[in-house]
């Protein structure tokens, strides 16, 4: 029997139970020092490169979150305001959201009105409405609404019949939306023609105003103005008698009947009428009060003035 010749050195057999030998340590090269970049000035950020901008995934907007933090200007909530909106002005409803725990007969009435007005509605979990209306009592319904077309003051005033009684409520920087909503509700109930409010330093007719006014802010013309003094002068030029409610005025509101064409000016909470507004009004009237209260809430004072005008000019 022939054996193959061993041409190389014989390898040693490896012991399976022997401990493995330590590998020699590998020396690592030192890392380069970080490059210090200049810090941009406060309020400025370096724009990312084009490749980074295009590589970032687009952020998806949550359908149930307000468009701005704390902003509910495009949301209407509450059973009665939403039902009135769907029945009276369905074109303003972009999406109706109904909690799945809402039951008939209100559910049937609301969905029938939505179908009649061709309003898209969706059944959602109650938590979705809690997220859409944080801290508010939405009663299981909410609606996304479109912005109202602003009403111009002077063309609107000229469209009013000159021989009919007309009341314009002017809000001198009312900041509390609950007060604004209560005033708008009283104005509609008394048959006022419109409510004018300041664009700046004032509450805006958003969801809270709509809810507090029981939907009246969606039906009564809401006129945004830039300058209250200028607004009073425009009203005076069109034969409106302007009356400001002032707790320090000498004449009582109950003294004489108010004119048929009246602009009632209501001051801000705490501060009342501003100095220039008080000087521009044709007349200042006070509401007689007793006790140690000192003053009335702005919405209460406005309601008294509004219905005093209505009492003298009942239809």
The 8 nearest C-alpha neighbors of each residue, nearest first, counted from 0:
[[1, 2, 3, 4, 5, 6, 9, 7],
 [2, 0, 3, 4, 5, 6, 7, 9],
 [1, 3, 4, 0, 5, 6, 7, 9],
 [4, 2, 5, 1, 6, 0, 7, 9],
 [3, 5, 6, 2, 7, 1, 8, 9],
 [6, 4, 7, 3, 8, 9, 2, 10],
 [5, 7, 4, 8, 3, 9, 10, 2],
 [6, 8, 5, 9, 10, 4, 3, 11],
 [9, 7, 10, 6, 5, 11, 4, 12],
 [8, 10, 7, 11, 5, 6, 12, 4],
 [11, 9, 8, 12, 7, 13, 5, 6],
 [10, 12, 13, 9, 14, 8, 7, 15],
 [11, 13, 10, 14, 15, 9, 17, 16],
 [14, 12, 15, 11, 17, 16, 10, 19],
 [13, 15, 17, 16, 12, 18, 11, 19],
 [16, 14, 17, 13, 18, 12, 19, 11],
 [15, 17, 14, 18, 13, 19, 12, 20],
 [16, 18, 14, 15, 19, 13, 20, 12],
 [19, 17, 20, 16, 15, 14, 21, 13],
 [20, 18, 17, 21, 22, 16, 15, 14],
 [19, 21, 22, 18, 17, 23, 13, 14],
 [22, 20, 23, 19, 24, 18, 25, 17],
 [21, 23, 24, 20, 25, 19, 18, 26],
 [22, 24, 21, 25, 20, 26, 19, 27],
 [25, 23, 26, 22, 21, 27, 20, 28],
 [26, 24, 27, 23, 22, 28, 21, 29],
 [25, 27, 24, 28, 29, 23, 22, 30],
 [28, 26, 25, 29, 30, 24, 31, 23],
 [27, 29, 30, 26, 31, 25, 32, 24],
 [30, 28, 27, 31, 32, 26, 33, 25],
 [29, 31, 32, 28, 27, 33, 34, 26],
 [30, 32, 33, 29, 34, 28, 27, 35],
 [31, 33, 34, 30, 29, 35, 28, 36],
 [34, 32, 35, 31, 30, 36, 29, 37],
 [33, 35, 36, 32, 31, 37, 30, 38],
 [34, 36, 33, 37, 38, 32, 31, 39],
 [35, 37, 34, 38, 39, 33, 45, 32],
 [38, 36, 39, 35, 40, 34, 45, 44],
 [37, 39, 36, 40, 41, 35, 44, 45],
 [40, 38, 43, 37, 44, 41, 45, 42],
 [41, 39, 43, 42, 38, 44, 37, 45],
 [42, 40, 43, 39, 44, 38, 45, 37],
 [41, 43, 40, 44, 39, 45, 38, 46],
 [44, 42, 41, 40, 39, 45, 46, 38],
 [45, 43, 46, 39, 42, 40, 41, 47],
 [44, 46, 47, 43, 39, 48, 38, 40],
 [45, 47, 44, 48, 49, 52, 43, 51],
 [48, 46, 51, 52, 45, 49, 50, 44],
 [47, 49, 51, 50, 52, 46, 53, 45],
 [48, 50, 52, 51, 53, 47, 54, 46],
 [49, 51, 53, 48, 52, 54, 47, 55],
 [52, 50, 54, 48, 49, 53, 47, 55],
 [51, 53, 49, 50, 54, 55, 48, 47],
 [52, 54, 50, 51, 55, 49, 56, 48],
 [53, 55, 51, 52, 50, 56, 49, 57],
 [56, 54, 53, 52, 51, 57, 58, 50],
 [55, 57, 58, 54, 53, 52, 59, 51],
 [58, 56, 59, 55, 53, 54, 60, 52],
 [59, 57, 56, 60, 55, 61, 54, 62],
 [60, 58, 57, 61, 62, 56, 64, 63],
 [61, 59, 62, 58, 64, 66, 63, 57],
 [60, 62, 64, 63, 59, 65, 66, 58],
 [61, 63, 64, 60, 65, 131, 66, 59],
 [62, 64, 131, 61, 127, 130, 65, 128],
 [63, 65, 131, 61, 62, 130, 66, 60],
 [66, 64, 67, 70, 131, 71, 68, 63],
 [65, 67, 64, 68, 70, 71, 73, 60],
 [66, 68, 70, 65, 69, 71, 64, 72],
 [69, 67, 70, 65, 66, 64, 71, 133],
 [68, 70, 67, 71, 65, 133, 66, 132],
 [69, 71, 67, 68, 72, 65, 66, 73],
 [72, 70, 74, 73, 206, 65, 205, 69],
 [71, 73, 205, 206, 74, 70, 204, 203],
 [74, 72, 144, 71, 143, 145, 205, 206],
 [75, 73, 143, 71, 206, 142, 72, 144],
 [76, 74, 206, 142, 141, 81, 143, 209],
 [77, 75, 141, 137, 140, 81, 142, 74],
 [76, 78, 137, 138, 80, 79, 140, 81],
 [79, 77, 81, 80, 82, 140, 138, 76],
 [78, 80, 82, 81, 77, 83, 213, 214],
 [81, 79, 214, 83, 213, 82, 77, 78],
 [82, 80, 84, 78, 83, 79, 76, 77],
 [81, 83, 79, 85, 84, 80, 78, 86],
 [84, 82, 80, 86, 81, 85, 87, 79],
 [83, 85, 81, 87, 88, 82, 86, 80],
 [84, 86, 89, 82, 83, 87, 88, 81],
 [87, 85, 83, 84, 112, 88, 82, 89],
 [86, 88, 84, 83, 85, 89, 218, 82],
 [87, 89, 84, 90, 85, 91, 86, 92],
 [90, 88, 85, 91, 92, 116, 86, 84],
 [89, 91, 88, 92, 93, 116, 118, 85],
 [90, 92, 145, 144, 89, 88, 93, 146],
 [93, 91, 144, 89, 90, 94, 143, 142],
 [92, 94, 143, 144, 91, 145, 95, 119],
 [95, 93, 143, 119, 92, 142, 120, 96],
 [94, 96, 120, 142, 119, 141, 121, 143],
 [97, 95, 121, 141, 120, 140, 142, 122],
 [98, 96, 140, 122, 139, 123, 121, 99],
 [97, 99, 139, 123, 125, 124, 100, 122],
 [98, 100, 122, 101, 123, 124, 97, 125],
 [99, 101, 98, 102, 125, 139, 124, 97],
 [102, 100, 99, 98, 106, 139, 103, 97],
 [101, 103, 106, 100, 104, 105, 107, 99],
 [104, 102, 106, 105, 107, 101, 108, 109],
 [103, 105, 107, 106, 108, 102, 109, 101],
 [106, 104, 103, 108, 107, 109, 102, 101],
 [107, 105, 103, 109, 102, 108, 104, 110],
 [108, 106, 110, 104, 105, 109, 103, 111],
 [107, 109, 105, 111, 106, 110, 112, 104],
 [108, 110, 112, 106, 111, 107, 105, 113],
 [109, 111, 113, 107, 112, 108, 106, 114],
 [112, 110, 114, 108, 113, 109, 107, 115],
 [111, 113, 115, 109, 110, 114, 86, 116],
 [114, 112, 118, 110, 116, 111, 115, 117],
 [115, 113, 117, 111, 116, 112, 118, 110],
 [114, 116, 112, 113, 117, 111, 118, 86],
 [115, 117, 113, 114, 118, 89, 112, 85],
 [118, 116, 114, 115, 113, 119, 89, 112],
 [117, 119, 113, 116, 114, 120, 89, 92],
 [118, 120, 94, 95, 117, 121, 113, 93],
 [121, 119, 95, 96, 94, 118, 122, 113],
 [120, 122, 96, 97, 123, 95, 119, 94],
 [121, 123, 97, 99, 98, 96, 120, 124],
 [124, 122, 98, 99, 97, 121, 125, 127],
 [123, 125, 126, 98, 127, 99, 122, 128],
 [126, 124, 98, 127, 128, 129, 123, 139],
 [127, 125, 129, 124, 128, 130, 123, 98],
 [126, 128, 130, 125, 129, 124, 63, 131],
 [127, 129, 131, 130, 125, 126, 132, 139],
 [130, 128, 126, 132, 133, 127, 131, 125],
 [129, 131, 127, 128, 133, 132, 64, 126],
 [130, 132, 128, 64, 63, 129, 65, 133],
 [133, 131, 129, 135, 130, 128, 134, 137],
 [134, 132, 129, 130, 135, 131, 128, 69],
 [133, 135, 132, 136, 129, 130, 137, 131],
 [136, 134, 133, 132, 137, 129, 76, 207],
 [137, 135, 138, 134, 77, 132, 76, 139],
 [136, 138, 77, 76, 139, 135, 140, 141],
 [139, 137, 77, 136, 140, 78, 76, 141],
 [138, 140, 98, 137, 97, 101, 125, 141],
 [141, 139, 97, 138, 96, 137, 76, 77],
 [142, 140, 76, 96, 75, 95, 137, 77],
 [141, 143, 95, 75, 74, 94, 96, 144],
 [142, 144, 74, 94, 93, 73, 92, 75],
 [145, 143, 92, 73, 91, 93, 74, 142],
 [146, 144, 91, 147, 73, 92, 93, 143],
 [145, 147, 148, 144, 73, 91, 72, 149],
 [148, 146, 149, 145, 91, 150, 217, 144],
 [147, 149, 150, 146, 145, 151, 221, 222],
 [150, 148, 147, 151, 222, 223, 221, 146],
 [149, 151, 222, 152, 148, 221, 155, 220],
 [152, 150, 153, 154, 155, 149, 222, 223],
 [151, 153, 155, 154, 156, 150, 222, 224],
 [152, 154, 156, 155, 151, 157, 233, 234],
 [155, 153, 157, 156, 152, 151, 158, 150],
 [154, 156, 158, 152, 153, 157, 151, 159],
 [157, 155, 153, 158, 159, 154, 152, 237],
 [156, 158, 154, 155, 159, 153, 237, 160],
 [157, 159, 155, 156, 154, 160, 153, 161],
 [158, 160, 157, 156, 161, 155, 165, 163],
 [161, 159, 162, 163, 158, 157, 164, 165],
 [162, 160, 163, 159, 164, 157, 260, 165],
 [161, 163, 160, 164, 159, 260, 259, 165],
 [164, 162, 160, 161, 165, 259, 260, 159],
 [165, 163, 259, 260, 162, 166, 312, 161],
 [166, 164, 260, 192, 259, 163, 261, 191],
 [165, 167, 191, 261, 192, 262, 260, 168],
 [166, 168, 262, 193, 192, 194, 191, 169],
 [169, 167, 194, 263, 262, 264, 195, 166],
 [168, 170, 264, 195, 194, 263, 196, 265],
 [171, 169, 196, 265, 172, 173, 264, 195],
 [170, 172, 266, 267, 265, 173, 169, 272],
 [173, 171, 201, 267, 170, 174, 200, 197],
 [172, 174, 267, 201, 171, 170, 175, 202],
 [173, 175, 201, 202, 172, 176, 200, 267],
 [174, 176, 178, 177, 202, 173, 179, 201],
 [177, 175, 179, 202, 208, 178, 180, 207],
 [178, 176, 180, 179, 175, 211, 208, 181],
 [179, 177, 181, 298, 175, 176, 180, 182],
 [178, 180, 176, 182, 177, 181, 183, 208],
 [179, 181, 208, 212, 211, 177, 183, 178],
 [180, 182, 184, 178, 212, 179, 183, 298],
 [183, 181, 179, 185, 298, 184, 180, 186],
 [184, 182, 186, 180, 185, 181, 212, 179],
 [183, 185, 212, 181, 182, 187, 186, 215],
 [186, 184, 188, 182, 183, 187, 302, 189],
 [187, 185, 183, 191, 189, 184, 188, 182],
 [186, 188, 190, 184, 189, 185, 191, 183],
 [187, 189, 185, 186, 190, 184, 191, 183],
 [190, 188, 186, 187, 191, 309, 306, 185],
 [189, 191, 187, 188, 186, 192, 309, 166],
 [192, 190, 166, 186, 187, 193, 189, 167],
 [191, 193, 166, 167, 165, 190, 220, 194],
 [194, 192, 220, 167, 191, 219, 221, 168],
 [193, 195, 168, 221, 167, 169, 222, 220],
 [196, 194, 222, 169, 223, 221, 168, 170],
 [195, 197, 170, 223, 224, 169, 222, 198],
 [198, 196, 224, 199, 223, 225, 201, 172],
 [197, 199, 223, 225, 224, 201, 196, 200],
 [200, 198, 201, 197, 225, 172, 202, 224],
 [201, 199, 172, 174, 198, 202, 197, 173],
 [200, 202, 174, 172, 173, 199, 197, 203],
 [201, 203, 174, 176, 175, 173, 204, 179],
 [202, 204, 205, 201, 176, 198, 208, 72],
 [205, 203, 208, 209, 216, 202, 206, 72],
 [206, 204, 72, 208, 207, 203, 209, 71],
 [205, 207, 75, 209, 74, 208, 72, 71],
 [208, 206, 210, 209, 205, 211, 176, 177],
 [209, 207, 180, 211, 204, 176, 205, 206],
 [208, 210, 214, 206, 212, 216, 207, 211],
 [209, 211, 207, 213, 208, 212, 206, 80],
 [212, 210, 180, 208, 213, 209, 177, 207],
 [211, 213, 180, 184, 215, 209, 214, 181],
 [214, 212, 210, 80, 211, 215, 209, 79],
 [213, 215, 80, 209, 212, 216, 217, 210],
 [214, 216, 218, 212, 217, 184, 213, 219],
 [217, 215, 209, 214, 219, 218, 212, 183],
 [218, 216, 215, 214, 219, 209, 84, 220],
 [217, 219, 215, 216, 220, 214, 87, 187],
 [218, 220, 216, 215, 193, 217, 221, 187],
 [221, 219, 193, 222, 194, 218, 150, 192],
 [222, 220, 194, 195, 193, 219, 223, 150],
 [221, 223, 195, 150, 194, 220, 196, 152],
 [224, 222, 196, 198, 197, 195, 221, 225],
 [225, 223, 197, 198, 226, 196, 222, 195],
 [224, 226, 198, 197, 227, 223, 199, 230],
 [225, 227, 229, 228, 224, 230, 197, 198],
 [226, 228, 230, 229, 231, 171, 197, 225],
 [229, 227, 231, 230, 276, 226, 232, 279],
 [228, 230, 232, 226, 227, 231, 233, 225],
 [231, 229, 227, 233, 228, 232, 226, 234],
 [230, 232, 234, 228, 233, 229, 235, 227],
 [231, 233, 235, 229, 230, 234, 236, 228],
 [234, 232, 230, 236, 231, 235, 229, 237],
 [233, 235, 231, 237, 239, 232, 236, 230],
 [234, 236, 239, 232, 238, 237, 233, 231],
 [235, 237, 233, 234, 238, 232, 239, 231],
 [236, 238, 234, 235, 239, 233, 156, 157],
 [239, 237, 235, 236, 240, 234, 260, 261],
 [238, 240, 235, 260, 234, 261, 237, 241],
 [241, 239, 261, 262, 235, 260, 281, 238],
 [240, 242, 262, 281, 280, 261, 263, 239],
 [243, 241, 282, 263, 283, 280, 264, 281],
 [242, 244, 264, 283, 263, 245, 280, 284],
 [245, 243, 284, 285, 265, 283, 264, 242],
 [246, 244, 285, 247, 248, 284, 283, 243],
 [245, 247, 285, 248, 286, 244, 294, 284],
 [248, 246, 245, 249, 285, 284, 283, 244],
 [249, 247, 285, 284, 245, 246, 250, 283],
 [248, 250, 247, 251, 284, 285, 283, 246],
 [251, 249, 284, 248, 285, 252, 254, 283],
 [252, 250, 285, 253, 254, 284, 286, 287],
 [251, 253, 284, 286, 254, 285, 250, 255],
 [254, 252, 251, 255, 256, 286, 307, 287],
 [255, 253, 251, 252, 256, 250, 257, 284],
 [256, 254, 253, 257, 252, 251, 258, 250],
 [255, 257, 311, 258, 254, 308, 253, 307],
 [256, 258, 308, 255, 259, 311, 261, 307],
 [259, 257, 260, 261, 256, 240, 308, 164],
 [258, 260, 164, 261, 165, 257, 312, 163],
 [261, 259, 165, 239, 164, 258, 166, 240],
 [260, 262, 240, 166, 239, 258, 259, 241],
 [261, 263, 241, 167, 168, 166, 240, 239],
 [262, 264, 168, 242, 169, 243, 241, 261],
 [263, 265, 243, 169, 170, 242, 168, 262],
 [266, 264, 170, 171, 244, 169, 301, 243],
 [267, 265, 271, 272, 171, 170, 264, 268],
 [266, 268, 173, 271, 172, 270, 171, 269],
 [267, 269, 270, 297, 271, 173, 266, 296],
 [268, 270, 271, 267, 266, 297, 296, 294],
 [271, 269, 267, 268, 272, 266, 273, 172],
 [272, 270, 266, 267, 269, 268, 273, 245],
 [273, 271, 266, 277, 276, 267, 274, 270],
 [272, 274, 276, 275, 277, 271, 266, 270],
 [273, 275, 277, 276, 278, 272, 279, 271],
 [276, 274, 278, 277, 273, 279, 228, 272],
 [275, 277, 279, 273, 278, 274, 228, 272],
 [278, 276, 274, 275, 279, 280, 272, 273],
 [277, 279, 275, 276, 280, 274, 281, 273],
 [278, 280, 276, 277, 275, 281, 228, 231],
 [281, 279, 241, 282, 277, 278, 242, 243],
 [280, 282, 241, 242, 240, 279, 283, 243],
 [283, 281, 242, 280, 243, 241, 284, 240],
 [284, 282, 243, 242, 248, 244, 245, 285],
 [285, 283, 244, 250, 252, 248, 251, 245],
 [286, 284, 246, 251, 245, 248, 252, 244],
 [285, 287, 252, 251, 288, 246, 284, 300],
 [288, 286, 285, 251, 289, 252, 246, 253],
 [289, 287, 286, 290, 293, 294, 292, 295],
 [290, 288, 291, 287, 292, 293, 294, 286],
 [291, 289, 292, 288, 293, 294, 287, 295],
 [290, 292, 293, 289, 294, 288, 295, 287],
 [293, 291, 294, 290, 289, 295, 288, 296],
 [292, 294, 291, 295, 290, 288, 289, 246],
 [295, 293, 292, 296, 246, 288, 291, 269],
 [296, 294, 300, 297, 299, 293, 292, 298],
 [295, 297, 299, 298, 300, 294, 268, 178],
 [298, 296, 300, 299, 268, 301, 295, 178],
 [297, 299, 301, 182, 178, 300, 296, 181],
 [300, 298, 302, 296, 301, 297, 303, 295],
 [301, 299, 297, 303, 302, 298, 295, 296],
 [300, 302, 298, 304, 299, 303, 305, 297],
 [303, 301, 305, 299, 304, 300, 185, 306],
 [304, 302, 300, 306, 301, 305, 307, 299],
 [303, 305, 307, 301, 302, 306, 300, 308],
 [306, 304, 302, 308, 307, 303, 301, 309],
 [305, 307, 309, 308, 303, 304, 310, 302],
 [306, 308, 310, 304, 309, 305, 303, 311],
 [307, 309, 306, 305, 310, 311, 257, 304],
 [308, 310, 306, 312, 307, 311, 313, 189],
 [311, 309, 307, 308, 312, 313, 306, 256],
 [312, 310, 309, 308, 256, 313, 307, 257],
 [313, 311, 309, 310, 314, 308, 259, 164],
 [314, 312, 309, 310, 311, 308, 189, 164],
 [313, 312, 309, 164, 310, 311, 190, 163]]
